[in-house]
Amino acid sequence: MSTLLKPGNTDLPVSPRLVPGPDQRPDPNHADCRGVASVLSRVGDKWSVFVIMMLSDGPKRFNELKRMINGISQRMLTLTLRGLERDGLVTRTIFPTIPPRVDYELTDLGRGLQQPVKALGEWAIAHQQQIAAARARFDERNDG
């Protein structure tokens, strides 16, 4: 028996709290959820984690970061750095040389993320085999 969603099983009732009417406002008790979700989506995506880790020992140039982060495209690195800069986690410094030199560096706020990011990376490394085994068991149960 399969428990996968099929196109016919996607019609779910919408909670009235989730769709405010013209005279209703969102529940103020949940106002922080969107802000927290936005921050977590930035610091929780894999490329941001890699950039924060690579910048933890000091400023780096764009191409240096690109070489250090295996598999990231130029566009994705640009988008990631812009997002981190927008959130106040990274600064971008342009030096008036020819050609111009641009360095990226963690701000104080960004440096505050170093310890949690390092802990997350260490946890992932330590539990890699357990997670792979759990995935294999799950796939075996659900593919049969």
Secondary structure, DSSP 8 states (H G I E B T S, - for coil): ------GGG------TTTS--TT----GGGHHHHHHHHHHHHHHSHHHHHHHHHHTTS-EEHHHHHHHSTT--HHHHHHHHHHHHHTTSEEEEEE-SSS-EEEEEE-HHHHTTHHHHHHHHHHHHHHHHHHHHHHHHHHHHHH-
